[in-house]
C-alpha cells in the first residue's frame, strides 16, 4: 500500500469536512473493494475517512410506504431484519445471496451503492424499486444515480446516508452466479410498484453496468407473467463479454432470469 492518513470522524458533518479538505481522500465503510484495491496499488487515496463510528448512518425502519435502510447497515443485518422481511421480503432474500458470510458481516449497503460494481445486487433492487439514494446534501433517484461501470452521480465529498425503498406490490429476483466468486453473471429484479409501474433491472450482464430492460417492462405491464416474456429478446451487442460468458449467452440469461424473477414474484 501507499502511505495514507487514517481519520475517524465523530459526526457526519466532520466526515464531510475531512473528505472535502483532502483531495483524493476516500470514505471507508466495509472496505471489501477499497482495501484490496489499495493492497494491489490499483488506487492510492491520500486519506481514509472511517465512517463506522457514525450512528447517524445506522438503522432500519419503515416510514409510511417506504423502507429506510441506513448506509452503514451490514448485508447480514438487512438479510435478517424482521422489518425488511415484513416490508420487502424479496429484498431480504436477495441480500442473503451476497458473497459469503464473511462478506455479509462486513459489507454495507452504502459502500456497495457508492462503489457501483456492475454485478452488485443492491443496484438491481434500487433500480427495480425506484429507490432514492439519500446523501448528506440531497436525494437522488435511482434512475439518475447509476451512471455506468463504477460510476455514480455522487459528487466529491458526498456521503450516502440512507436508501429509501418504496414498498412494492410485487418483487422477484433471480440470479445466475459464478460458482467461484458468487458474483452474478446475470441477475434480474422485477417489481410492480405501489403505483402500478412495472420495472425490470438487470445486473451482471450489461456492458455498462445495471440497466432497465424497457422492452420487458412493456410486456410485463400488459401481462405480469413469465409467459409474457416468451419470444422476447434483449440486444446482445449491449451485453458484457468475458472469460465466463459471451454477449449472446448473457443476452439469453437475461430472459431466463427475468422469467424466474416474475415467477418468484407471484
TITORVEX-844163 format. One record per atom (N, C-alpha, C): atom name; x, y, z; residue in three letters. Coordinates in steps of 0.1 Angstrom, whole numbers. Example, Ala and Ser with C-alpha at 12.3 -4.5 7.8 and 13.67 -1.06 7.14 Angstrom:
<sites>
  a    c1    c2    c3   r
  N   132   -57    78 ALA
 CA   123   -45    78 ALA
  C   132   -33    78 ALA
  N   128   -22    71 SER
 CA   137   -11    71 SER
  C   129     0    79 SER
</sites>
This chain:
<sites>
  a    c1    c2    c3   r
  N     8   -12     0 UNK
 CA     0     0     0 UNK
  C     9    13     0 UNK
  N     3    23    -5 UNK
 CA     9    36    -4 UNK
  C     6    42    10 UNK
  N    14    52    14 UNK
 CA    11    58    27 UNK
  C    -2    67    26 UNK
  N   -10    67    37 UNK
 CA   -22    75    37 UNK
  C   -26    78    51 UNK
  N   -34    88    53 UNK
 CA   -39    92    66 UNK
  C   -51    84    69 UNK
  N   -53    80    82 UNK
 CA   -65    73    87 UNK
  C   -72    83    96 UNK
  N   -84    86    93 UNK
 CA   -92    96   101 UNK
  C  -105    90   105 UNK
  N  -109    92   118 UNK
 CA  -121    87   123 UNK
  C  -130    98   129 UNK
  N  -139   103   120 UNK
 CA  -147   114   124 UNK
  C  -158   110   135 UNK
  N  -163   120   142 UNK
 CA  -172   117   153 UNK
  C  -187   121   148 UNK
  N  -188   127   137 UNK
 CA  -201   132   132 UNK
  C  -201   131   117 UNK
  N  -213   131   111 UNK
 CA  -214   132    96 UNK
  C  -208   145    91 UNK
  N  -211   156    97 UNK
 CA  -205   169    93 UNK
  C  -190   169    93 UNK
  N  -184   163   103 UNK
 CA  -170   162   104 UNK
  C  -164   153    93 UNK
  N  -171   142    90 UNK
 CA  -166   133    80 UNK
  C  -166   140    66 UNK
  N  -177   148    64 UNK
 CA  -178   155    51 UNK
  C  -167   166    50 UNK
  N  -164   172    61 UNK
 CA  -154   183    61 UNK
  C  -140   176    58 UNK
  N  -138   165    64 UNK
 CA  -125   158    62 UNK
  C  -123   154    47 UNK
  N  -134   149    41 UNK
 CA  -133   145    27 UNK
  C  -131   157    18 UNK
  N  -138   168    21 UNK
 CA  -138   180    13 UNK
  C  -124   186    14 UNK
  N  -118   185    26 UNK
 CA  -105   192    28 UNK
  C   -93   184    23 UNK
  N   -95   172    18 UNK
 CA   -83   163    14 UNK
  C   -86   158     0 UNK
  N   -79   163   -10 UNK
 CA   -81   158   -23 UNK
  C   -77   143   -24 UNK
  N   -84   136   -32 UNK
 CA   -82   121   -34 UNK
  C   -84   113   -21 UNK
  N   -91   118   -11 UNK
 CA   -95   110     0 UNK
  C  -107   101    -3 UNK
  N  -109    91     5 UNK
 CA  -120    82     3 UNK
  C  -127    78    16 UNK
  N  -140    77    15 UNK
 CA  -148    72    27 UNK
  C  -146    57    28 UNK
  N  -146    52    40 UNK
 CA  -144    38    43 UNK
  C  -156    33    51 UNK
  N  -163    22    46 UNK
 CA  -173    16    54 UNK
  C  -169     1    56 UNK
  N  -174    -7    47 UNK
 CA  -170   -22    48 UNK
  C  -156   -24    43 UNK
  N  -152   -17    32 UNK
 CA  -138   -18    27 UNK
  C  -135   -30    18 UNK
  N  -146   -38    15 UNK
 CA  -143   -51     7 UNK
  C  -137   -49    -7 UNK
  N  -140   -37   -13 UNK
 CA  -134   -34   -26 UNK
  C  -122   -25   -24 UNK
  N  -124   -15   -16 UNK
 CA  -113    -4   -14 UNK
  C  -100   -10    -9 UNK
  N  -101   -17     2 UNK
 CA   -88   -22     8 UNK
  C   -81   -32    -1 UNK
  N   -87   -42    -8 UNK
 CA   -80   -50   -17 UNK
  C   -74   -42   -29 UNK
  N   -81   -32   -33 UNK
 CA   -76   -23   -44 UNK
  C   -64   -15   -40 UNK
  N   -64   -11   -27 UNK
 CA   -52    -4   -22 UNK
  C   -40   -14   -20 UNK
  N   -43   -26   -16 UNK
 CA   -32   -36   -15 UNK
  C   -25   -39   -28 UNK
  N   -33   -39   -38 UNK
 CA   -28   -42   -52 UNK
  C   -23   -29   -59 UNK
  N   -24   -18   -52 UNK
 CA   -19    -5   -57 UNK
  C   -27    -1   -69 UNK
  N   -39    -5   -70 UNK
 CA   -48     0   -81 UNK
  C   -54    14   -78 UNK
  N   -54    17   -65 UNK
 CA   -58    30   -61 UNK
  C   -49    35   -49 UNK
  N   -47    47   -47 UNK
 CA   -39    53   -36 UNK
  C   -45    65   -30 UNK
  N   -56    64   -22 UNK
 CA   -62    76   -17 UNK
  C   -52    83    -7 UNK
  N   -53    96    -6 UNK
 CA   -45   103     3 UNK
  C   -49   101    18 UNK
  N   -62    98    20 UNK
 CA   -67    96    33 UNK
  C   -79    87    33 UNK
  N   -81    79    44 UNK
 CA   -93    71    45 UNK
  C  -101    77    57 UNK
  N  -113    81    54 UNK
 CA  -122    86    64 UNK
  C  -132    75    68 UNK
  N  -129    70    80 UNK
 CA  -137    58    85 UNK
  C  -151    62    90 UNK
  N  -161    58    84 UNK
 CA  -175    61    88 UNK
  C  -181    52    98 UNK
  N  -174    42   102 UNK
 CA  -180    32   110 UNK
  C  -185    36   124 UNK
  N  -180    47   129 UNK
 CA  -184    52   142 UNK
  C  -196    61   142 UNK
  N  -202    63   130 UNK
 CA  -213    73   129 UNK
  C  -227    66   130 UNK
  N  -233    67   142 UNK
 CA  -246    61   144 UNK
  C  -257    68   135 UNK
  N  -254    80   130 UNK
 CA  -264    86   121 UNK
  C  -266    78   108 UNK
  N  -257    69   105 UNK
 CA  -258    62    93 UNK
  C  -264    48    95 UNK
  N  -269    45   107 UNK
 CA  -274    32   110 UNK
  C  -289    32   111 UNK
  N  -295    20   112 UNK
 CA  -309    19   114 UNK
  C  -317    14   103 UNK
  N  -327     6   105 UNK
 CA  -336     1    95 UNK
  C  -350     4   101 UNK
  N  -359    10    93 UNK
 CA  -372    13    98 UNK
  C  -382    15    86 UNK
  N  -395    14    89 UNK
 CA  -405    17    79 UNK
  C  -411    31    82 UNK
  N  -412    40    72 UNK
 CA  -419    52    74 UNK
  C  -429    53    63 UNK
  N  -442    52    66 UNK
 CA  -452    53    57 UNK
  C  -452    41    47 UNK
  N  -450    44    34 UNK
 CA  -449    34    24 UNK
  C  -435    31    19 UNK
  N  -425    35    28 UNK
 CA  -411    33    24 UNK
  C  -403    26    35 UNK
  N  -394    18    30 UNK
 CA  -384    11    39 UNK
  C  -371    19    38 UNK
  N  -367    24    50 UNK
 CA  -354    32    51 UNK
  C  -343    23    57 UNK
  N  -332    23    49 UNK
 CA  -321    15    54 UNK
  C  -309    24    55 UNK
  N  -303    25    67 UNK
 CA  -291    33    69 UNK
  C  -279    28    61 UNK
  N  -271    37    57 UNK
 CA  -260    34    48 UNK
  C  -250    24    54 UNK
  N  -248    24    68 UNK
 CA  -239    15    74 UNK
  C  -245     2    78 UNK
  N  -257    -1    73 UNK
 CA  -263   -14    76 UNK
  C  -256   -25    69 UNK
  N  -251   -35    76 UNK
 CA  -244   -46    71 UNK
  C  -254   -55    63 UNK
  N  -248   -62    53 UNK
 CA  -257   -71    45 UNK
  C  -264   -81    54 UNK
  N  -257   -87    64 UNK
 CA  -264   -97    72 UNK
  C  -275   -90    80 UNK
  N  -274   -78    84 UNK
 CA  -284   -71    92 UNK
  C  -297   -69    83 UNK
  N  -295   -65    70 UNK
 CA  -306   -64    61 UNK
  C  -313   -77    59 UNK
  N  -305   -87    56 UNK
 CA  -310  -101    53 UNK
  C  -318  -107    64 UNK
  N  -314  -104    77 UNK
 CA  -320  -110    88 UNK
  C  -330  -100    96 UNK
  N  -332   -89    90 UNK
 CA  -341   -79    97 UNK
  C  -355   -83    96 UNK
  N  -362   -84   107 UNK
 CA  -377   -87   106 UNK
  C  -384   -76    99 UNK
  N  -379   -64   101 UNK
 CA  -386   -52    95 UNK
  C  -385   -53    80 UNK
  N  -373   -57    74 UNK
 CA  -372   -59    60 UNK
  C  -380   -71    55 UNK
  N  -380   -82    63 UNK
 CA  -387   -94    59 UNK
  C  -402   -91    58 UNK
  N  -407   -83    66 UNK
 CA  -421   -80    66 UNK
  C  -425   -70    55 UNK
  N  -416   -60    53 UNK
 CA  -419   -49    43 UNK
  C  -416   -53    29 UNK
  N  -404   -59    27 UNK
 CA  -400   -63    13 UNK
  C  -392   -76    15 UNK
  N  -399   -87    16 UNK
 CA  -392  -100    19 UNK
  C  -382  -104     8 UNK
  N  -385  -101    -5 UNK
 CA  -376  -104   -15 UNK
  C  -363   -97   -14 UNK
  N  -363   -85    -9 UNK
 CA  -351   -77    -6 UNK
  C  -342   -85     4 UNK
  N  -348   -89    15 UNK
 CA  -340   -97    25 UNK
  C  -334  -110    19 UNK
  N  -342  -117    11 UNK
 CA  -337  -129     4 UNK
  C  -326  -126    -5 UNK
  N  -327  -115   -13 UNK
 CA  -317  -111   -22 UNK
  C  -304  -108   -15 UNK
  N  -304  -100    -5 UNK
 CA  -292   -96     2 UNK
  C  -286  -109     9 UNK
  N  -294  -119    12 UNK
 CA  -288  -131    18 UNK
  C  -280  -139     8 UNK
  N  -280  -135    -5 UNK
 CA  -272  -142   -15 UNK
  C  -259  -135   -18 UNK
  N  -257  -124   -12 UNK
 CA  -245  -116   -15 UNK
  C  -232  -123    -9 UNK
  N  -223  -126   -18 UNK
 CA  -210  -132   -13 UNK
  C  -211  -144    -4 UNK
  N  -204  -143     7 UNK
 CA  -204  -154    17 UNK
  C  -206  -147    31 UNK
  N  -207  -155    42 UNK
 CA  -209  -149    55 UNK
  C  -199  -139    59 UNK
  N  -186  -140    55 UNK
 CA  -176  -130    59 UNK
  C  -179  -117    52 UNK
  N  -183  -118    39 UNK
 CA  -186  -106    32 UNK
  C  -199   -99    38 UNK
  N  -209  -107    40 UNK
 CA  -222  -102    45 UNK
  C  -221   -96    59 UNK
  N  -211  -100    67 UNK
 CA  -210   -95    81 UNK
  C  -201   -82    81 UNK
  N  -196   -78    70 UNK
 CA  -187   -66    69 UNK
  C  -192   -56    59 UNK
  N  -196   -61    48 UNK
 CA  -201   -52    37 UNK
  C  -213   -44    41 UNK
  N  -214   -32    35 UNK
 CA  -226   -23    38 UNK
  C  -233   -19    26 UNK
  N  -246   -15    27 UNK
 CA  -254   -11    16 UNK
  C  -248     2    10 UNK
  N  -244    11    18 UNK
 CA  -239    24    13 UNK
  C  -226    22     5 UNK
  N  -217    13    11 UNK
 CA  -205    11     3 UNK
  C  -207     4   -10 UNK
  N  -217    -5   -10 UNK
 CA  -220   -12   -23 UNK
  C  -225    -3   -33 UNK
  N  -234     6   -29 UNK
 CA  -240    15   -39 UNK
  C  -230    26   -43 UNK
  N  -221    30   -34 UNK
 CA  -211    40   -37 UNK
  C  -201    35   -47 UNK
  N  -198    22   -46 UNK
 CA  -188    15   -55 UNK
  C  -194    12   -68 UNK
  N  -207     8   -68 UNK
 CA  -214     5   -81 UNK
  C  -208    -5   -89 UNK
  N  -204   -16   -84 UNK
 CA  -199   -28   -91 UNK
  C  -210   -32  -101 UNK
  N  -207   -36  -113 UNK
 CA  -217   -40  -123 UNK
  C  -225   -52  -119 UNK
  N  -219   -60  -110 UNK
 CA  -226   -72  -106 UNK
  C  -232   -71   -91 UNK
  N  -232   -59   -86 UNK
 CA  -237   -58   -72 UNK
  C  -252   -58   -71 UNK
  N  -257   -67   -62 UNK
 CA  -271   -70   -61 UNK
  C  -280   -57   -58 UNK
  N  -275   -49   -48 UNK
 CA  -282   -37   -44 UNK
  C  -286   -28   -55 UNK
  N  -278   -27   -66 UNK
 CA  -281   -19   -77 UNK
  C  -294   -23   -84 UNK
  N  -296   -36   -85 UNK
 CA  -308   -42   -91 UNK
  C  -320   -39   -83 UNK
  N  -319   -40   -70 UNK
 CA  -330   -37   -61 UNK
  C  -334   -22   -62 UNK
  N  -324   -14   -61 UNK
 CA  -326     1   -61 UNK
  C  -332     5   -74 UNK
  N  -328     0   -85 UNK
 CA  -333     4   -98 UNK
  C  -347    -2  -100 UNK
  N  -350   -14   -96 UNK
 CA  -363   -20   -99 UNK
  C  -373   -14   -89 UNK
  N  -369   -10   -77 UNK
 CA  -379    -5   -68 UNK
  C  -380    10   -68 UNK
  N  -373    16   -78 UNK
 CA  -373    31   -79 UNK
  C  -369    38   -66 UNK
  N  -358    33   -60 UNK
 CA  -353    37   -47 UNK
  C  -348    52   -48 UNK
  N  -346    58   -37 UNK
 CA  -340    71   -36 UNK
  C  -327    69   -27 UNK
  N  -316    74   -33 UNK
 CA  -303    74   -25 UNK
  C  -302    87   -18 UNK
  N  -302    87    -5 UNK
 CA  -301    99     3 UNK
  C  -287   101     7 UNK
  N  -282   114     5 UNK
 CA  -268   117     9 UNK
  C  -269   128    19 UNK
  N  -257   133    23 UNK
 CA  -256   144    33 UNK
  C  -260   157    27 UNK
  N  -263   157    14 UNK
 CA  -267   170     8 UNK
  C  -279   170    -1 UNK
  N  -284   158    -5 UNK
 CA  -295   158   -14 UNK
  C  -301   144   -15 UNK
  N  -312   142   -23 UNK
 CA  -318   130   -26 UNK
  C  -317   127   -41 UNK
  N  -313   115   -44 UNK
 CA  -310   111   -58 UNK
  C  -319    99   -62 UNK
  N  -327   101   -73 UNK
 CA  -335    89   -78 UNK
  C  -325    79   -84 UNK
  N  -329    66   -82 UNK
 CA  -321    56   -87 UNK
  C  -318    57  -102 UNK
  N  -328    61  -110 UNK
 CA  -326    63  -124 UNK
  C  -315    73  -128 UNK
  N  -313    83  -119 UNK
 CA  -303    93  -121 UNK
  C  -290    89  -114 UNK
  N  -290    80  -105 UNK
 CA  -278    78   -97 UNK
  C  -268    69  -104 UNK
  N  -272    58  -110 UNK
 CA  -263    49  -117 UNK
  C  -259    54  -131 UNK
  N  -246    56  -133 UNK
 CA  -241    63  -145 UNK
  C  -231    55  -152 UNK
  N  -231    42  -151 UNK
 CA  -221    34  -158 UNK
  C  -212    26  -149 UNK
  N  -203    18  -154 UNK
 CA  -194    10  -146 UNK
  C  -187    18  -135 UNK
  N  -189    14  -123 UNK
 CA  -183    20  -112 UNK
  C  -184    35  -111 UNK
  N  -195    40  -118 UNK
 CA  -197    55  -119 UNK
  C  -211    58  -113 UNK
  N  -212    69  -105 UNK
 CA  -224    73   -99 UNK
  C  -226    88  -100 UNK
  N  -237    93   -95 UNK
 CA  -239   107   -95 UNK
  C  -233   114   -83 UNK
  N  -227   106   -74 UNK
 CA  -221   112   -62 UNK
  C  -210   122   -66 UNK
  N  -210   133   -59 UNK
 CA  -200   144   -61 UNK
  C  -189   142   -51 UNK
  N  -178   149   -53 UNK
 CA  -166   149   -44 UNK
  C  -171   152   -30 UNK
  N  -167   143   -21 UNK
 CA  -170   145    -7 UNK
  C  -185   142    -3 UNK
  N  -193   137   -12 UNK
 CA  -207   134    -9 UNK
  C  -208   120    -3 UNK
  N  -216   119     8 UNK
 CA  -217   106    15 UNK
  C  -231   101    15 UNK
  N  -233    89    11 UNK
 CA  -246    82    12 UNK
  C  -249    80    27 UNK
  N  -261    85    31 UNK
 CA  -266    83    45 UNK
  C  -276    72    46 UNK
  N  -284    70    36 UNK
 CA  -295    60    37 UNK
  C  -301    57    23 UNK
  N  -308    47    22 UNK
 CA  -315    43    10 UNK
  C  -330    41    13 UNK
  N  -339    48     5 UNK
 CA  -353    46     7 UNK
  C  -359    37    -4 UNK
  N  -365    26     0 UNK
 CA  -371    17    -9 UNK
  C  -386    18    -8 UNK
  N  -393    22   -19 UNK
 CA  -408    22   -18 UNK
  C  -412     7   -17 UNK
  N  -422     5    -8 UNK
 CA  -426    -9    -7 UNK
  C  -435   -13   -19 UNK
  N  -431   -23   -26 UNK
 CA  -438   -27   -39 UNK
  C  -450   -36   -36 UNK
  N  -458   -37   -47 UNK
 CA  -469   -47   -47 UNK
  C  -463   -61   -48 UNK
  N  -454   -62   -57 UNK
 CA  -447   -75   -60 UNK
  C  -432   -72   -63 UNK
  N  -424   -82   -60 UNK
 CA  -410   -82   -63 UNK
  C  -404   -96   -64 UNK
  N  -396   -98   -75 UNK
 CA  -390  -111   -76 UNK
  C  -375  -109   -81 UNK
  N  -367  -118   -77 UNK
 CA  -353  -117   -80 UNK
  C  -347  -131   -84 UNK
  N  -339  -131   -94 UNK
 CA  -333  -144   -99 UNK
  C  -319  -141  -103 UNK
  N  -309  -149   -98 UNK
 CA  -295  -146  -101 UNK
  C  -288  -159  -106 UNK
  N  -280  -158  -116 UNK
 CA  -272  -168  -121 UNK
  C  -258  -165  -117 UNK
  N  -252  -172  -108 UNK
 CA  -240  -169  -101 UNK
  C  -228  -176  -107 UNK
  N  -216  -169  -107 UNK
 CA  -204  -176  -109 UNK
  C  -201  -184   -97 UNK
  N  -199  -197   -98 UNK
 CA  -198  -206   -86 UNK
  C  -186  -203   -78 UNK
  N  -176  -197   -83 UNK
 CA  -164  -194   -75 UNK
  C  -165  -180   -68 UNK
  N  -168  -170   -75 UNK
 CA  -169  -156   -69 UNK
  C  -182  -153   -63 UNK
  N  -193  -160   -67 UNK
 CA  -206  -157   -63 UNK
  C  -212  -144   -69 UNK
  N  -204  -137   -77 UNK
 CA  -209  -126   -84 UNK
  C  -219  -130   -95 UNK
  N  -228  -122   -99 UNK
 CA  -238  -125  -109 UNK
  C  -232  -124  -123 UNK
  N  -233  -135  -130 UNK
 CA  -231  -134  -145 UNK
  C  -243  -127  -151 UNK
  N  -254  -129  -145 UNK
 CA  -267  -122  -148 UNK
  C  -277  -123  -137 UNK
  N  -283  -112  -133 UNK
 CA  -294  -113  -123 UNK
  C  -304  -103  -127 UNK
  N  -317  -106  -125 UNK
 CA  -328   -98  -129 UNK
  C  -337   -95  -117 UNK
  N  -341   -83  -114 UNK
 CA  -350   -79  -104 UNK
  C  -362   -73  -111 UNK
  N  -374   -79  -108 UNK
 CA  -387   -74  -113 UNK
  C  -395   -69  -102 UNK
  N  -401   -58  -104 UNK
 CA  -410   -52   -94 UNK
  C  -422   -46  -100 UNK
  N  -433   -46   -93 UNK
 CA  -445   -39   -96 UNK
  C  -447   -29   -85 UNK
  N  -445   -16   -87 UNK
 CA  -446    -6   -77 UNK
  C  -460    -4   -71 UNK
  N  -461     3   -60 UNK
 CA  -474     6   -54 UNK
  C  -482    14   -63 UNK
  N  -476    22   -72 UNK
 CA  -483    30   -82 UNK
  C  -487    22   -94 UNK
  N  -483     9   -95 UNK
 CA  -487     1  -106 UNK
  C  -476     1  -117 UNK
  N  -465     7  -116 UNK
 CA  -455     7  -126 UNK
  C  -447    -6  -125 UNK
  N  -444   -12  -137 UNK
 CA  -435   -24  -138 UNK
  C  -421   -20  -141 UNK
  N  -412   -24  -134 UNK
 CA  -398   -21  -136 UNK
  C  -389   -34  -136 UNK
  N  -380   -35  -145 UNK
 CA  -371   -46  -146 UNK
  C  -357   -41  -147 UNK
  N  -349   -45  -137 UNK
 CA  -335   -41  -136 UNK
  C  -326   -53  -138 UNK
  N  -315   -51  -145 UNK
 CA  -305   -62  -148 UNK
  C  -291   -58  -143 UNK
  N  -285   -68  -137 UNK
 CA  -271   -66  -133 UNK
  C  -262   -77  -138 UNK
  N  -249   -76  -139 UNK
 CA  -240   -86  -143 UNK
  C  -239   -88  -158 UNK
  N  -249   -85  -165 UNK
 CA  -249   -88  -179 UNK
  C  -246   -76  -188 UNK
  N  -250   -64  -184 UNK
 CA  -248   -52  -193 UNK
  C  -234   -47  -194 UNK
  N  -230   -43  -205 UNK
 CA  -216   -38  -207 UNK
  C  -214   -25  -200 UNK
  N  -224   -18  -196 UNK
 CA  -223    -5  -190 UNK
  C  -229    -5  -176 UNK
  N  -230   -18  -170 UNK
 CA  -235   -19  -156 UNK
  C  -250   -21  -156 UNK
  N  -256   -18  -144 UNK
 CA  -270   -20  -142 UNK
  C  -278   -12  -152 UNK
  N  -289   -19  -157 UNK
 CA  -298   -12  -167 UNK
  C  -312   -17  -165 UNK
  N  -322    -9  -170 UNK
 CA  -335   -13  -171 UNK
  C  -339   -19  -184 UNK
  N  -345   -30  -184 UNK
 CA  -349   -37  -197 UNK
  C  -363   -32  -201 UNK
  N  -363   -21  -208 UNK
 CA  -376   -15  -211 UNK
  C  -386   -23  -219 UNK
  N  -380   -32  -229 UNK
 CA  -390   -40  -237 UNK
  C  -396   -50  -228 UNK
  N  -389   -55  -218 UNK
 CA  -395   -65  -209 UNK
  C  -405   -58  -200 UNK
  N  -402   -46  -196 UNK
 CA  -412   -38  -187 UNK
  C  -425   -36  -195 UNK
  N  -424   -33  -208 UNK
 CA  -437   -31  -215 UNK
  C  -445   -44  -216 UNK
  N  -438   -55  -218 UNK
 CA  -445   -68  -219 UNK
  C  -452   -72  -206 UNK
  N  -445   -69  -195 UNK
 CA  -450   -73  -182 UNK
  C  -461   -63  -177 UNK
  N  -460   -51  -182 UNK
 CA  -470   -41  -178 UNK
  C  -484   -46  -184 UNK
  N  -484   -52  -195 UNK
 CA  -496   -57  -201 UNK
  C  -500   -70  -195 UNK
  N  -491   -79  -191 UNK
 CA  -494   -92  -186 UNK
  C  -482   -96  -177 UNK
  N  -484   -94  -164 UNK
 CA  -473   -97  -154 UNK
  C  -473  -113  -152 UNK
  N  -466  -119  -162 UNK
 CA  -465  -134  -161 UNK
  C  -452  -138  -169 UNK
  N  -447  -149  -166 UNK
 CA  -435  -154  -173 UNK
  C  -438  -156  -188 UNK
  N  -451  -160  -190 UNK
 CA  -455  -163  -204 UNK
  C  -454  -151  -213 UNK
  N  -456  -139  -207 UNK
 CA  -455  -126  -214 UNK
  C  -441  -124  -220 UNK
  N  -431  -131  -215 UNK
 CA  -417  -129  -220 UNK
  C  -413  -139  -230 UNK
  N  -422  -148  -234 UNK
 CA  -419  -158  -244 UNK
  C  -416  -150  -257 UNK
  N  -405  -154  -264 UNK
 CA  -401  -148  -276 UNK
  C  -394  -134  -275 UNK
  N  -393  -129  -263 UNK
 CA  -387  -116  -261 UNK
  C  -372  -118  -261 UNK
  N  -365  -107  -265 UNK
 CA  -350  -108  -265 UNK
  C  -345   -94  -261 UNK
  N  -332   -94  -257 UNK
 CA  -325   -81  -255 UNK
  C  -313   -81  -264 UNK
  N  -309   -69  -269 UNK
 CA  -298   -68  -278 UNK
  C  -285   -74  -272 UNK
  N  -279   -84  -279 UNK
 CA  -266   -89  -274 UNK
  C  -255   -80  -275 UNK
  N  -255   -70  -284 UNK
 CA  -244   -60  -285 UNK
  C  -243   -51  -273 UNK
  N  -253   -51  -265 UNK
 CA  -253   -43  -253 UNK
  C  -248   -50  -241 UNK
  N  -245   -63  -242 UNK
 CA  -241   -72  -231 UNK
  C  -225   -72  -230 UNK
  N  -221   -75  -218 UNK
 CA  -207   -77  -215 UNK
  C  -202   -90  -220 UNK
  N  -189   -91  -222 UNK
 CA  -183  -104  -227 UNK
  C  -170  -106  -219 UNK
  N  -168  -118  -214 UNK
 CA  -155  -121  -207 UNK
  C  -153  -136  -207 UNK
  N  -143  -140  -199 UNK
 CA  -140  -155  -199 UNK
  C  -151  -163  -194 UNK
  N  -160  -157  -187 UNK
 CA  -171  -165  -181 UNK
  C  -183  -167  -189 UNK
  N  -186  -157  -198 UNK
 CA  -198  -157  -206 UNK
  C  -197  -147  -217 UNK
  N  -201  -150  -229 UNK
 CA  -200  -141  -240 UNK
  C  -213  -133  -241 UNK
  N  -214  -124  -250 UNK
 CA  -226  -115  -251 UNK
  C  -239  -123  -254 UNK
  N  -239  -132  -263 UNK
 CA  -251  -140  -267 UNK
  C  -256  -148  -255 UNK
  N  -246  -153  -247 UNK
 CA  -250  -161  -236 UNK
  C  -257  -153  -225 UNK
  N  -251  -141  -223 UNK
 CA  -257  -132  -213 UNK
  C  -270  -127  -217 UNK
  N  -272  -124  -230 UNK
 CA  -285  -119  -235 UNK
  C  -295  -130  -233 UNK
  N  -292  -142  -235 UNK
 CA  -301  -153  -233 UNK
  C  -304  -154  -218 UNK
  N  -294  -153  -209 UNK
 CA  -296  -154  -195 UNK
  C  -306  -143  -190 UNK
  N  -306  -131  -196 UNK
 CA  -315  -120  -191 UNK
  C  -329  -125  -192 UNK
  N  -333  -131  -203 UNK
 CA  -347  -136  -205 UNK
  C  -350  -147  -195 UNK
  N  -341  -157  -194 UNK
 CA  -343  -168  -184 UNK
  C  -344  -163  -170 UNK
  N  -335  -154  -166 UNK
 CA  -336  -149  -152 UNK
  C  -349  -140  -150 UNK
  N  -352  -133  -160 UNK
 CA  -365  -125  -159 UNK
  C  -377  -133  -157 UNK
  N  -378  -144  -165 UNK
 CA  -389  -153  -163 UNK
  C  -389  -159  -149 UNK
  N  -378  -163  -143 UNK
 CA  -377  -168  -130 UNK
  C  -381  -158  -119 UNK
  N  -376  -146  -122 UNK
 CA  -379  -135  -112 UNK
  C  -394  -132  -112 UNK
  N  -401  -132  -124 UNK
 CA  -415  -130  -124 UNK
  C  -423  -141  -117 UNK
  N  -418  -153  -120 UNK
 CA  -424  -165  -113 UNK
  C  -423  -164   -98 UNK
  N  -411  -159   -93 UNK
 CA  -408  -158   -79 UNK
  C  -417  -147   -73 UNK
  N  -420  -137   -81 UNK
 CA  -428  -125   -76 UNK
  C  -443  -129   -74 UNK
  N  -447  -140   -81 UNK
 CA  -460  -145   -80 UNK
  C  -470  -136   -87 UNK
</sites>
